[in-house]
Amino acid sequence: MKTLTATAVLCLTLVGCATTGRLSGEQRLALYRAHSGPPQQDMPLYGSLSGWTELGDSALAVWTRPSEGYLLELRGPCQGLDYAPAIALTSRVGRVSARFDKVLVRDPTPGPMNMPCFIDSIRKLDVQALRSSEKQLRQAQVQEREEGQAAPAK
């Protein structure tokens, strides 16, 4: 049942992407959710992050290694996440825990430098499947553009 649901979400995401040419935050989050495992208590943090991807104002993907990522869903909207140049994660003994640790948004504007956003859930990403789906989305966009250009003007 979970596989069927994930496939349905991915198909809806493909349709939305094909018509707009770009994924919305909700569509990107649905894509990442479709390629994530069940919620887990914590995740490892090997020193610093390899990267991160904002997925709306209450979720992000963090990359602990180039081939290892986690979907972090937050307790609520995280102010400044959409334009932050950098983030940090709190951790204890090399582990980031759901419901205890936070995402710290590095805000370049004057004021508080680290706005804490509590992590509600952590889910490991199937990075290989995610990258494959993203590649298919890009190919669908290119194909749609080519078909749009080839259509005769009326």
Buried (B, 14 or more C-beta within 10 A) or exposed (E): EEEEEBEEBBEBBBEBBEEEEEBEBEBBBBBBBBBBEEEEEBBEBEEEBBEBEBBBBBBBBBBBEEEBBBBBBBEEEBEBBEEBEEBBBBBEEEEBBBEBBBBBBEBEEEEEEBBEBBBBBBBBBBBEBBBEBBEEBEEBBEEBEEEEEEEEEE
